[in-house]
């Protein structure tokens, strides 16, 4: 007679690493953040002028205020996160952004337009570079380069999605209805992700950064020379100043060139060809960011990697500066070379901060360098417009009237390289 088998109790299977879900959520948040806060104001400008007949300088100044006020909010973001939590801050930012979208569509007085810009400018940055970094950082240390790259790729995709989407929705239902639809959709998605994904922490789920097993040693990536820099000590640190300057200079050059590049390409490639070339630049930004994150060794000199990325963009600027309108191959080469560094200009400085500053200071460092960069590049489109001059008075185009425009880009990127390399600390 056989005795019945006693079932053995198996320990519950470990929960899959939740960090992967966080990255996917951050990717979606970046789509909405950059798609609505970075790429859409140009659409708002056109739609507001078409609806109200207000002067271009007035509406443009509201767009500039949108970015400058957002820079101020970014600088305060670590304190906002400390007081409210990252999840609640992100949700409140989404609510402000949704209200601001309707404000742009409904404004009947100029002051209302600036009130809307205050809401959108302060709202979208909770899903911008510093906000995404704050969401990702608790979950990844060694894997942070790839995690940030994947999340930040949502920023590039946001431009691909929302620029044509706004045009289609406004044409079909008008600016007001489109803003309500987009705002409601964004708010619904962001609220769900904030409270069901972003609110989770590794400690709450009993997990470790990078999915390491409990009790396993977690080697630190922080430099042995890093020291706490509370208060004004941070501003006196050469590493912080040079990192902030390098990021600001490179993004100022990048924003100035990209803003007017489509108009220059239209003369050489036609409207459709110029659109495809800008899409190619976006694809290269995604590819460049992903390749660098995947191939950069954990112990790599990240300032040097960033400098190489800036140098590749310089090569792209020079190719575009030397190209005549009929030299399509050289034009596309310039677009590709400049494009591969677009994403790295945003993602590499936070990774430098991860290594050079103690863990407690990283969020503050990232928020400040992003804020200063945004405050500067908000002025880039108008500044670079002054550099597009033609001796005959005709509109500038590739090969004529763009010398100062591309020359400034090269000089700014060279200055960014000098700052990035100038902040390197001696080994040991």
NUFIFI-83630 format. One record per residue (C-alpha): residue number from 1; x, z, y. Coordinates in Angstrom, 2 decimals. Each point is the difference from the previous one (the first is absolute). Layout:
BEGIN
<site resi="NUM" px="X" pz="Z" py="Y"/>
...
// end
This chain:
BEGIN
<site resi="1" px="0.00" pz="0.00" py="0.00"/>
<site resi="2" px="1.41" pz="-1.07" py="3.36"/>
<site resi="3" px="-0.05" pz="2.39" py="2.87"/>
<site resi="4" px="-1.38" pz="-1.37" py="3.24"/>
<site resi="5" px="2.66" pz="-0.93" py="2.50"/>
<site resi="6" px="0.19" pz="2.23" py="3.02"/>
<site resi="7" px="0.24" pz="-2.12" py="3.11"/>
<site resi="8" px="3.07" pz="0.72" py="2.06"/>
<site resi="9" px="-0.48" pz="0.53" py="3.69"/>
<site resi="10" px="1.97" pz="-2.49" py="2.08"/>
<site resi="11" px="1.18" pz="0.91" py="3.46"/>
<site resi="12" px="-1.85" pz="-1.94" py="2.69"/>
<site resi="13" px="1.71" pz="-3.21" py="0.98"/>
<site resi="14" px="1.84" pz="0.33" py="3.30"/>
<site resi="15" px="-1.81" pz="-1.49" py="2.94"/>
<site resi="16" px="1.47" pz="-3.33" py="1.18"/>
<site resi="17" px="2.18" pz="0.28" py="3.06"/>
<site resi="18" px="-2.37" pz="0.01" py="2.95"/>
<site resi="19" px="2.63" pz="-1.38" py="2.38"/>
<site resi="20" px="-0.80" pz="-3.54" py="-1.14"/>
<site resi="21" px="-3.60" pz="0.50" py="1.14"/>
<site resi="22" px="1.25" pz="1.36" py="3.32"/>
<site resi="23" px="2.07" pz="-3.15" py="0.55"/>
<site resi="24" px="-3.01" pz="-2.22" py="-0.68"/>
<site resi="25" px="-2.09" pz="2.06" py="2.42"/>
<site resi="26" px="2.71" pz="-0.16" py="2.66"/>
<site resi="27" px="0.15" pz="-3.78" py="-0.48"/>
<site resi="28" px="-3.73" pz="-0.26" py="0.79"/>
<site resi="29" px="0.32" pz="2.37" py="2.96"/>
<site resi="30" px="2.83" pz="-2.14" py="1.37"/>
<site resi="31" px="-2.19" pz="-3.11" py="-0.28"/>
<site resi="32" px="-2.62" pz="1.64" py="2.21"/>
<site resi="33" px="2.47" pz="1.73" py="2.30"/>
<site resi="34" px="2.17" pz="-2.98" py="0.88"/>
<site resi="35" px="-2.75" pz="-2.57" py="-0.52"/>
<site resi="36" px="-2.28" pz="1.65" py="2.58"/>
<site resi="37" px="2.48" pz="1.84" py="2.20"/>
<site resi="38" px="2.96" pz="-2.38" py="0.18"/>
<site resi="39" px="-1.29" pz="-3.52" py="-0.65"/>
<site resi="40" px="-3.58" pz="0.20" py="1.30"/>
<site resi="41" px="0.52" pz="0.87" py="3.71"/>
<site resi="42" px="0.95" pz="-3.62" py="0.66"/>
<site resi="43" px="-3.42" pz="-0.96" py="-1.40"/>
<site resi="44" px="-1.67" pz="2.69" py="2.12"/>
<site resi="45" px="1.67" pz="-1.38" py="3.12"/>
<site resi="46" px="-1.45" pz="-3.45" py="-0.56"/>
<site resi="47" px="-3.44" pz="1.29" py="-0.98"/>
<site resi="48" px="-0.29" pz="2.37" py="2.98"/>
<site resi="49" px="0.98" pz="-2.69" py="2.49"/>
<site resi="50" px="-2.46" pz="-2.44" py="-1.57"/>
<site resi="51" px="-2.81" pz="2.58" py="0.21"/>
<site resi="52" px="0.68" pz="1.50" py="3.42"/>
<site resi="53" px="2.03" pz="-2.53" py="1.96"/>
<site resi="54" px="2.42" pz="2.75" py="1.05"/>
<site resi="55" px="3.48" pz="-0.98" py="1.14"/>
<site resi="56" px="2.74" pz="-0.41" py="-2.59"/>
<site resi="57" px="2.35" pz="2.57" py="1.65"/>
<site resi="58" px="-2.74" pz="2.65" py="-0.14"/>
<site resi="59" px="-0.77" pz="-0.46" py="-3.68"/>
<site resi="60" px="3.69" pz="-0.39" py="-0.85"/>
<site resi="61" px="0.74" pz="3.32" py="1.69"/>
<site resi="62" px="-2.62" pz="1.64" py="-2.26"/>
<site resi="63" px="1.79" pz="-1.44" py="-3.04"/>
<site resi="64" px="3.31" pz="1.36" py="1.30"/>
<site resi="65" px="-1.64" pz="3.41" py="0.56"/>
<site resi="66" px="-1.28" pz="-0.13" py="-3.60"/>
<site resi="67" px="3.58" pz="-0.19" py="-1.28"/>
<site resi="68" px="1.55" pz="2.42" py="2.50"/>
<site resi="69" px="-2.58" pz="2.72" py="-0.60"/>
<site resi="70" px="0.44" pz="-0.51" py="-3.75"/>
<site resi="71" px="3.74" pz="0.60" py="0.44"/>
<site resi="72" px="-0.78" pz="3.35" py="1.60"/>
<site resi="73" px="-2.23" pz="0.97" py="-2.89"/>
<site resi="74" px="2.68" pz="-0.99" py="-2.53"/>
<site resi="75" px="2.48" pz="2.34" py="1.70"/>
<site resi="76" px="-2.46" pz="2.87" py="-0.56"/>
<site resi="77" px="-0.99" pz="-1.03" py="-3.51"/>
<site resi="78" px="2.09" pz="2.60" py="-1.90"/>
<site resi="79" px="-1.66" pz="2.80" py="1.99"/>
<site resi="80" px="-3.44" pz="-1.55" py="-0.58"/>
<site resi="81" px="0.72" pz="-0.21" py="-3.73"/>
<site resi="82" px="1.23" pz="3.61" py="-0.06"/>
<site resi="83" px="-3.19" pz="1.22" py="1.68"/>
<site resi="84" px="-2.66" pz="-2.20" py="-1.63"/>
<site resi="85" px="1.67" pz="-1.33" py="-3.14"/>
<site resi="86" px="0.92" pz="-3.62" py="-0.68"/>
<site resi="87" px="-3.33" pz="-0.87" py="-1.63"/>
<site resi="88" px="-2.18" pz="1.37" py="2.81"/>
<site resi="89" px="2.25" pz="-1.55" py="2.64"/>
<site resi="90" px="-0.29" pz="-3.40" py="-1.67"/>
<site resi="91" px="-3.78" pz="0.30" py="-0.25"/>
<site resi="92" px="-0.32" pz="1.01" py="3.66"/>
<site resi="93" px="2.25" pz="-2.89" py="1.00"/>
<site resi="94" px="-2.24" pz="-2.41" py="-1.91"/>
<site resi="95" px="-3.08" pz="1.40" py="1.75"/>
<site resi="96" px="1.64" pz="-0.43" py="3.41"/>
<site resi="97" px="1.03" pz="-3.54" py="-0.93"/>
<site resi="98" px="-3.54" pz="-0.90" py="-1.10"/>
<site resi="99" px="-1.47" pz="1.32" py="3.27"/>
<site resi="100" px="2.67" pz="-1.80" py="1.98"/>
<site resi="101" px="-0.80" pz="-3.33" py="-1.66"/>
<site resi="102" px="-3.59" pz="0.28" py="1.21"/>
<site resi="103" px="1.30" pz="0.98" py="3.43"/>
<site resi="104" px="1.95" pz="-3.24" py="0.33"/>
<site resi="105" px="-3.14" pz="-1.94" py="-0.90"/>
<site resi="106" px="-2.43" pz="1.93" py="2.21"/>
<site resi="107" px="2.05" pz="0.75" py="3.14"/>
<site resi="108" px="-1.76" pz="-1.04" py="3.22"/>
<site resi="109" px="2.38" pz="1.74" py="2.40"/>
<site resi="110" px="3.82" pz="-0.13" py="0.00"/>
<site resi="111" px="0.28" pz="3.78" py="-0.45"/>
<site resi="112" px="-2.02" pz="-0.32" py="-3.22"/>
<site resi="113" px="2.54" pz="-2.51" py="-1.26"/>
<site resi="114" px="2.82" pz="2.47" py="0.57"/>
<site resi="115" px="-2.00" pz="2.74" py="-1.72"/>
<site resi="116" px="-0.38" pz="-2.30" py="-3.00"/>
<site resi="117" px="3.75" pz="-0.72" py="0.10"/>
<site resi="118" px="0.67" pz="3.75" py="-0.03"/>
<site resi="119" px="-2.07" pz="0.37" py="-3.19"/>
<site resi="120" px="1.44" pz="-2.99" py="-1.82"/>
<site resi="121" px="3.56" pz="0.74" py="1.14"/>
<site resi="122" px="-0.15" pz="3.61" py="-1.10"/>
<site resi="123" px="-1.91" pz="-0.76" py="-3.20"/>
<site resi="124" px="1.94" pz="-2.75" py="-1.68"/>
<site resi="125" px="3.37" pz="1.75" py="0.14"/>
<site resi="126" px="-1.20" pz="2.59" py="-2.52"/>
<site resi="127" px="0.20" pz="-2.94" py="-2.44"/>
<site resi="128" px="3.13" pz="-1.48" py="1.59"/>
<site resi="129" px="3.65" pz="0.33" py="-0.95"/>
<site resi="130" px="0.34" pz="3.76" py="0.60"/>
<site resi="131" px="-3.37" pz="0.76" py="-1.59"/>
<site resi="132" px="0.77" pz="-1.99" py="-3.14"/>
<site resi="133" px="3.42" pz="1.66" py="-0.25"/>
<site resi="134" px="-1.66" pz="3.43" py="0.15"/>
<site resi="135" px="-2.40" pz="-0.98" py="-2.80"/>
<site resi="136" px="2.72" pz="-1.39" py="-2.28"/>
<site resi="137" px="2.82" pz="2.51" py="0.58"/>
<site resi="138" px="-1.34" pz="2.98" py="-2.00"/>
<site resi="139" px="-0.30" pz="-2.18" py="-3.09"/>
<site resi="140" px="3.31" pz="-1.86" py="-0.01"/>
<site resi="141" px="3.67" pz="0.75" py="0.57"/>
<site resi="142" px="2.14" pz="-2.39" py="-2.08"/>
<site resi="143" px="-2.87" pz="-2.48" py="-0.19"/>
<site resi="144" px="-0.88" pz="0.18" py="3.69"/>
<site resi="145" px="1.57" pz="-3.37" py="0.98"/>
<site resi="146" px="-2.21" pz="-1.94" py="-2.42"/>
<site resi="147" px="-3.04" pz="2.19" py="0.64"/>
<site resi="148" px="0.26" pz="-0.54" py="3.75"/>
<site resi="149" px="0.64" pz="-3.71" py="-0.47"/>
<site resi="150" px="-3.16" pz="-0.39" py="-2.07"/>
<site resi="151" px="-2.07" pz="2.02" py="2.47"/>
<site resi="152" px="1.41" pz="-1.74" py="3.09"/>
<site resi="153" px="-0.72" pz="-3.39" py="-1.56"/>
<site resi="154" px="-3.62" pz="0.83" py="0.72"/>
<site resi="155" px="0.91" pz="-0.26" py="3.70"/>
<site resi="156" px="1.03" pz="-3.64" py="-0.41"/>
<site resi="157" px="-3.09" pz="-0.74" py="-2.05"/>
<site resi="158" px="-2.15" pz="1.57" py="2.71"/>
<site resi="159" px="0.98" pz="-2.75" py="2.39"/>
<site resi="160" px="-0.69" pz="-2.69" py="-2.58"/>
<site resi="161" px="-3.49" pz="1.42" py="-0.65"/>
<site resi="162" px="-1.31" pz="1.13" py="3.36"/>
<site resi="163" px="1.18" pz="-2.73" py="2.36"/>
<site resi="164" px="-2.14" pz="-2.72" py="-1.65"/>
<site resi="165" px="-2.72" pz="2.49" py="-1.01"/>
<site resi="166" px="-0.72" pz="1.00" py="3.59"/>
<site resi="167" px="-0.31" pz="-3.63" py="1.01"/>
<site resi="168" px="-2.47" pz="-0.72" py="-2.78"/>
<site resi="169" px="-2.09" pz="3.15" py="0.58"/>
<site resi="170" px="-0.15" pz="-0.36" py="3.78"/>
<site resi="171" px="-1.00" pz="-3.63" py="-0.36"/>
<site resi="172" px="-2.73" pz="0.88" py="-2.51"/>
<site resi="173" px="-1.53" pz="3.17" py="1.47"/>
<site resi="174" px="1.62" pz="0.74" py="3.35"/>
<site resi="175" px="2.65" pz="2.50" py="1.05"/>
<site resi="176" px="-2.28" pz="3.07" py="0.04"/>
<site resi="177" px="-1.46" pz="-0.45" py="-3.48"/>
<site resi="178" px="3.42" pz="-0.94" py="-1.36"/>
<site resi="179" px="1.57" pz="3.16" py="1.43"/>
<site resi="180" px="-2.74" pz="2.17" py="-1.52"/>
<site resi="181" px="0.39" pz="-1.65" py="-3.42"/>
<site resi="182" px="3.79" pz="0.19" py="-0.03"/>
<site resi="183" px="0.07" pz="3.54" py="1.39"/>
<site resi="184" px="-2.57" pz="1.32" py="-2.48"/>
<site resi="185" px="1.78" pz="-1.62" py="-2.94"/>
<site resi="186" px="3.36" pz="1.34" py="1.08"/>
<site resi="187" px="-1.35" pz="3.50" py="0.59"/>
<site resi="188" px="-1.72" pz="0.14" py="-3.39"/>
<site resi="189" px="3.12" pz="-1.08" py="-1.88"/>
<site resi="190" px="2.40" pz="2.21" py="1.97"/>
<site resi="191" px="-2.16" pz="3.10" py="-0.33"/>
<site resi="192" px="-0.15" pz="-0.47" py="-3.77"/>
<site resi="193" px="3.74" pz="-0.51" py="-0.33"/>
<site resi="194" px="0.80" pz="2.88" py="2.36"/>
<site resi="195" px="-1.99" pz="2.67" py="-1.79"/>
<site resi="196" px="0.38" pz="-1.18" py="-3.60"/>
<site resi="197" px="3.60" pz="-1.26" py="0.03"/>
<site resi="198" px="1.97" pz="0.98" py="3.11"/>
<site resi="199" px="-1.24" pz="3.61" py="-0.18"/>
<site resi="200" px="1.66" pz="0.46" py="-3.40"/>
<site resi="201" px="3.52" pz="1.42" py="-0.13"/>
<site resi="202" px="2.57" pz="0.16" py="-2.81"/>
<site resi="203" px="-0.24" pz="3.80" py="0.00"/>
<site resi="204" px="-3.78" pz="-0.05" py="-0.33"/>
<site resi="205" px="0.17" pz="-2.31" py="-3.01"/>
<site resi="206" px="2.98" pz="1.74" py="-1.59"/>
<site resi="207" px="2.23" pz="-3.03" py="0.41"/>
<site resi="208" px="3.45" pz="-0.67" py="1.43"/>
<site resi="209" px="1.22" pz="-2.70" py="2.39"/>
<site resi="210" px="0.82" pz="-3.29" py="-1.76"/>
<site resi="211" px="-1.95" pz="1.20" py="-3.04"/>
<site resi="212" px="2.87" pz="2.20" py="-1.22"/>
<site resi="213" px="-0.76" pz="2.47" py="-2.76"/>
<site resi="214" px="-0.57" pz="3.62" py="1.04"/>
<site resi="215" px="3.28" pz="1.88" py="0.01"/>
<site resi="216" px="2.10" pz="-3.15" py="0.08"/>
<site resi="217" px="2.80" pz="0.04" py="2.60"/>
<site resi="218" px="-0.81" pz="-2.02" py="3.09"/>
<site resi="219" px="3.20" pz="-1.28" py="1.62"/>
<site resi="220" px="-0.15" pz="0.00" py="3.78"/>
<site resi="221" px="0.56" pz="-3.22" py="1.93"/>
<site resi="222" px="0.62" pz="1.89" py="3.24"/>
<site resi="223" px="3.52" pz="-0.29" py="1.36"/>
<site resi="224" px="2.16" pz="3.08" py="-0.38"/>
<site resi="225" px="0.68" pz="-0.23" py="3.75"/>
<site resi="226" px="-3.68" pz="0.32" py="0.92"/>
<site resi="227" px="-0.92" pz="3.13" py="1.91"/>
<site resi="228" px="-3.34" pz="1.30" py="1.34"/>
<site resi="229" px="-0.56" pz="-1.27" py="3.55"/>
<site resi="230" px="-2.88" pz="1.96" py="1.51"/>
<site resi="231" px="-1.28" pz="-0.62" py="3.52"/>
<site resi="232" px="2.33" pz="-1.78" py="2.39"/>
<site resi="233" px="2.90" pz="0.07" py="-2.45"/>
<site resi="234" px="-1.47" pz="-3.14" py="-1.57"/>
<site resi="235" px="0.22" pz="-1.90" py="3.29"/>
<site resi="236" px="3.67" pz="0.94" py="0.34"/>
<site resi="237" px="0.82" pz="-1.35" py="-3.46"/>
<site resi="238" px="1.87" pz="-3.31" py="0.10"/>
<site resi="239" px="-1.46" pz="-1.12" py="-3.31"/>
<site resi="240" px="-3.57" pz="0.42" py="1.31"/>
<site resi="241" px="0.69" pz="-1.72" py="3.32"/>
<site resi="242" px="1.68" pz="-3.00" py="-1.58"/>
<site resi="243" px="-2.69" pz="-0.35" py="-2.68"/>
<site resi="244" px="-2.77" pz="0.12" py="2.61"/>
<site resi="245" px="1.81" pz="-2.51" py="2.21"/>
<site resi="246" px="0.67" pz="-2.41" py="-2.87"/>
<site resi="247" px="-3.63" pz="0.01" py="-1.14"/>
<site resi="248" px="-1.35" pz="-0.38" py="3.53"/>
<site resi="249" px="2.35" pz="-2.85" py="0.92"/>
<site resi="250" px="-0.61" pz="-1.95" py="-3.19"/>
<site resi="251" px="-3.79" pz="0.33" py="0.20"/>
<site resi="252" px="0.02" pz="-0.90" py="3.71"/>
<site resi="253" px="1.88" pz="-3.20" py="-0.86"/>
<site resi="254" px="-2.25" pz="-0.66" py="-2.96"/>
<site resi="255" px="-3.28" pz="0.54" py="1.87"/>
<site resi="256" px="1.15" pz="-2.14" py="2.91"/>
<site resi="257" px="1.03" pz="-2.91" py="-2.19"/>
<site resi="258" px="-2.98" pz="0.05" py="-2.37"/>
<site resi="259" px="-2.57" pz="0.20" py="2.82"/>
<site resi="260" px="1.01" pz="-3.38" py="1.43"/>
<site resi="261" px="1.40" pz="-1.69" py="-3.09"/>
<site resi="262" px="-3.29" pz="-1.58" py="-1.06"/>
<site resi="263" px="-0.37" pz="-1.71" py="3.38"/>
<site resi="264" px="3.51" pz="-1.44" py="-0.29"/>
<site resi="265" px="-0.55" pz="-1.17" py="-3.56"/>
<site resi="266" px="-3.22" pz="-1.83" py="0.92"/>
<site resi="267" px="1.99" pz="-2.55" py="2.02"/>
<site resi="268" px="2.26" pz="-0.71" py="-2.98"/>
<site resi="269" px="-2.25" pz="0.44" py="-3.05"/>
<site resi="270" px="-3.54" pz="-0.34" py="1.33"/>
<site resi="271" px="-2.62" pz="2.75" py="-0.07"/>
<site resi="272" px="-0.43" pz="-0.03" py="-3.78"/>
<site resi="273" px="3.71" pz="-0.19" py="-0.67"/>
<site resi="274" px="0.68" pz="2.83" py="2.44"/>
<site resi="275" px="-2.62" pz="2.14" py="-1.72"/>
<site resi="276" px="1.59" pz="-0.65" py="-3.37"/>
<site resi="277" px="3.43" pz="0.83" py="1.41"/>
<site resi="278" px="-1.28" pz="3.35" py="1.30"/>
<site resi="279" px="-1.54" pz="0.67" py="-3.42"/>
<site resi="280" px="3.39" pz="-0.82" py="-1.51"/>
<site resi="281" px="1.62" pz="2.58" py="2.27"/>
<site resi="282" px="-2.52" pz="2.59" py="-1.21"/>
<site resi="283" px="0.70" pz="-0.86" py="-3.63"/>
<site resi="284" px="3.73" pz="0.32" py="0.65"/>
<site resi="285" px="-0.57" pz="3.40" py="1.63"/>
<site resi="286" px="-1.73" pz="1.23" py="-3.16"/>
<site resi="287" px="2.65" pz="-1.53" py="-2.25"/>
<site resi="288" px="2.93" pz="1.28" py="2.07"/>
<site resi="289" px="-1.32" pz="3.54" py="0.11"/>
<site resi="290" px="-0.71" pz="0.03" py="-3.75"/>
<site resi="291" px="3.37" pz="-1.47" py="-1.00"/>
<site resi="292" px="1.94" pz="2.48" py="2.13"/>
<site resi="293" px="-1.99" pz="2.95" py="-1.38"/>
<site resi="294" px="0.51" pz="-1.15" py="-3.58"/>
<site resi="295" px="3.68" pz="-0.90" py="0.23"/>
<site resi="296" px="1.33" pz="2.70" py="2.36"/>
<site resi="297" px="1.89" pz="2.61" py="-2.06"/>
<site resi="298" px="-0.95" pz="3.64" py="0.50"/>
<site resi="299" px="3.41" pz="0.76" py="1.49"/>
<site resi="300" px="0.19" pz="-3.07" py="2.23"/>
<site resi="301" px="1.03" pz="0.31" py="3.64"/>
<site resi="302" px="-3.46" pz="-0.63" py="1.44"/>
<site resi="303" px="1.21" pz="-0.56" py="3.55"/>
<site resi="304" px="2.17" pz="-2.81" py="-1.31"/>
<site resi="305" px="-2.94" pz="-1.53" py="-1.88"/>
<site resi="306" px="-2.08" pz="0.08" py="3.19"/>
<site resi="307" px="2.84" pz="-1.62" py="1.95"/>
<site resi="308" px="0.22" pz="-2.83" py="-2.51"/>
<site resi="309" px="-3.73" pz="-0.53" py="0.37"/>
<site resi="310" px="0.35" pz="-0.23" py="3.78"/>
<site resi="311" px="2.87" pz="-2.46" py="-0.44"/>
<site resi="312" px="-2.17" pz="-2.27" py="-2.16"/>
<site resi="313" px="-2.61" pz="0.00" py="2.75"/>
<site resi="314" px="2.69" pz="-0.93" py="2.51"/>
<site resi="315" px="0.84" pz="-3.01" py="-2.19"/>
<site resi="316" px="-3.67" pz="-0.95" py="0.04"/>
<site resi="317" px="-0.17" pz="0.27" py="3.80"/>
<site resi="318" px="3.09" pz="-2.16" py="0.36"/>
<site resi="319" px="-1.44" pz="-2.62" py="-2.34"/>
<site resi="320" px="-3.19" pz="-0.15" py="2.07"/>
<site resi="321" px="2.01" pz="-0.13" py="3.23"/>
<site resi="322" px="2.01" pz="-2.97" py="-1.26"/>
<site resi="323" px="-2.97" pz="-1.88" py="-1.48"/>
<site resi="324" px="-1.54" pz="-2.98" py="1.72"/>
<site resi="325" px="-3.69" pz="-0.71" py="-0.48"/>
<site resi="326" px="0.61" pz="-2.71" py="-2.59"/>
<site resi="327" px="2.30" pz="2.21" py="-2.14"/>
<site resi="328" px="-2.71" pz="1.53" py="-2.18"/>
<site resi="329" px="2.40" pz="1.17" py="-2.72"/>
<site resi="330" px="2.12" pz="1.96" py="2.48"/>
<site resi="331" px="-3.13" pz="1.47" py="1.59"/>
<site resi="332" px="-1.32" pz="1.20" py="-3.36"/>
<site resi="333" px="3.43" pz="1.40" py="-0.90"/>
<site resi="334" px="-0.08" pz="2.02" py="3.21"/>
<site resi="335" px="-3.52" pz="1.24" py="-0.76"/>
<site resi="336" px="1.04" pz="1.09" py="-3.50"/>
<site resi="337" px="3.18" pz="1.77" py="1.13"/>
<site resi="338" px="-1.74" pz="1.83" py="2.78"/>
<site resi="339" px="-3.01" pz="0.74" py="-2.21"/>
<site resi="340" px="1.91" pz="1.75" py="-2.78"/>
<site resi="341" px="1.00" pz="2.75" py="2.41"/>
<site resi="342" px="-3.41" pz="0.59" py="1.60"/>
<site resi="343" px="-1.13" pz="2.54" py="-2.59"/>
<site resi="344" px="3.37" pz="1.72" py="-0.30"/>
<site resi="345" px="0.05" pz="0.74" py="3.74"/>
<site resi="346" px="-2.90" pz="2.39" py="-0.62"/>
<site resi="347" px="0.81" pz="1.37" py="-3.46"/>
<site resi="348" px="3.78" pz="0.56" py="0.11"/>
<site resi="349" px="0.28" pz="2.49" py="2.92"/>
<site resi="350" px="-2.26" pz="2.58" py="-1.75"/>
<site resi="351" px="2.19" pz="-0.40" py="-3.09"/>
<site resi="352" px="3.10" pz="0.66" py="2.09"/>
<site resi="353" px="-1.71" pz="3.14" py="1.32"/>
<site resi="354" px="-0.73" pz="1.13" py="-3.57"/>
<site resi="355" px="3.73" pz="0.14" py="-0.76"/>
<site resi="356" px="1.44" pz="1.18" py="3.31"/>
<site resi="357" px="-2.36" pz="2.86" py="0.91"/>
<site resi="358" px="-1.15" pz="3.08" py="-1.85"/>
<site resi="359" px="-3.37" pz="-0.29" py="-1.71"/>
<site resi="360" px="-1.75" pz="2.19" py="2.56"/>
<site resi="361" px="1.08" pz="-2.28" py="2.88"/>
<site resi="362" px="-0.71" pz="-3.40" py="-1.54"/>
<site resi="363" px="-3.68" pz="-0.25" py="0.96"/>
<site resi="364" px="0.81" pz="0.92" py="3.61"/>
<site resi="365" px="2.89" pz="-2.46" py="0.15"/>
<site resi="366" px="-2.11" pz="-2.85" py="-1.39"/>
<site resi="367" px="-2.88" pz="0.73" py="2.37"/>
<site resi="368" px="2.28" pz="0.05" py="3.05"/>
<site resi="369" px="1.93" pz="-3.17" py="-0.80"/>
<site resi="370" px="-3.25" pz="-1.85" py="-0.75"/>
<site resi="371" px="-1.56" pz="1.29" py="3.24"/>
<site resi="372" px="2.95" pz="-1.04" py="2.14"/>
<site resi="373" px="0.14" pz="-3.40" py="-1.67"/>
<site resi="374" px="-3.71" pz="-0.60" py="0.55"/>
<site resi="375" px="0.22" pz="1.08" py="3.61"/>
<site resi="376" px="2.75" pz="-2.58" py="0.58"/>
<site resi="377" px="-1.29" pz="-2.94" py="-2.02"/>
<site resi="378" px="-3.40" pz="0.32" py="1.69"/>
<site resi="379" px="1.76" pz="-1.51" py="3.03"/>
<site resi="380" px="1.76" pz="-2.76" py="-1.94"/>
<site resi="381" px="-2.63" pz="-2.80" py="0.17"/>
<site resi="382" px="-0.16" pz="0.07" py="3.81"/>
<site resi="383" px="3.77" pz="0.36" py="0.32"/>
<site resi="384" px="0.80" pz="-2.92" py="-2.29"/>
<site resi="385" px="-2.61" pz="-2.17" py="1.72"/>
<site resi="386" px="2.20" pz="0.16" py="3.12"/>
<site resi="387" px="2.92" pz="-1.39" py="-2.01"/>
<site resi="388" px="-1.84" pz="-3.16" py="-1.07"/>
<site resi="389" px="0.98" pz="-2.25" py="2.88"/>
<site resi="390" px="0.50" pz="-3.71" py="0.33"/>
<site resi="391" px="1.90" pz="-1.61" py="2.85"/>
<site resi="392" px="-2.62" pz="-2.71" py="0.45"/>
<site resi="393" px="-2.85" pz="2.49" py="0.20"/>
<site resi="394" px="-1.46" pz="-1.29" py="-3.28"/>
<site resi="395" px="-0.86" pz="2.45" py="-2.80"/>
<site resi="396" px="3.06" pz="1.09" py="-1.95"/>
<site resi="397" px="0.40" pz="-1.39" py="-3.51"/>
<site resi="398" px="2.64" pz="0.02" py="-2.69"/>
<site resi="399" px="3.13" pz="-1.58" py="1.39"/>
<site resi="400" px="-0.98" pz="0.41" py="3.65"/>
<site resi="401" px="-0.56" pz="3.13" py="2.06"/>
<site resi="402" px="0.54" pz="2.47" py="-2.85"/>
<site resi="403" px="3.65" pz="0.90" py="0.54"/>
<site resi="404" px="-0.69" pz="3.34" py="1.71"/>
<site resi="405" px="-2.81" pz="0.75" py="-2.48"/>
<site resi="406" px="2.10" pz="-0.35" py="-3.16"/>
<site resi="407" px="3.13" pz="1.29" py="1.75"/>
<site resi="408" px="-1.74" pz="3.25" py="0.84"/>
<site resi="409" px="-1.14" pz="0.34" py="-3.61"/>
<site resi="410" px="3.56" pz="-0.40" py="-1.26"/>
<site resi="411" px="1.44" pz="2.46" py="2.53"/>
<site resi="412" px="-2.64" pz="2.61" py="-0.78"/>
<site resi="413" px="0.64" pz="-0.29" py="-3.74"/>
<site resi="414" px="3.75" pz="0.25" py="0.58"/>
<site resi="415" px="-0.61" pz="3.16" py="2.01"/>
<site resi="416" px="-2.15" pz="1.32" py="-2.85"/>
<site resi="417" px="2.85" pz="-0.61" py="-2.45"/>
<site resi="418" px="2.44" pz="1.78" py="2.35"/>
<site resi="419" px="-2.32" pz="3.02" py="0.20"/>
<site resi="420" px="-0.64" pz="0.07" py="-3.73"/>
<site resi="421" px="3.70" pz="-0.17" py="-0.90"/>
<site resi="422" px="0.97" pz="2.28" py="2.88"/>
<site resi="423" px="-2.04" pz="2.80" py="-1.52"/>
<site resi="424" px="1.78" pz="-0.01" py="-3.35"/>
<site resi="425" px="1.56" pz="3.32" py="-0.86"/>
<site resi="426" px="3.48" pz="0.18" py="-1.56"/>
<site resi="427" px="0.01" pz="0.59" py="-3.74"/>
<site resi="428" px="0.63" pz="3.51" py="-1.20"/>
// end
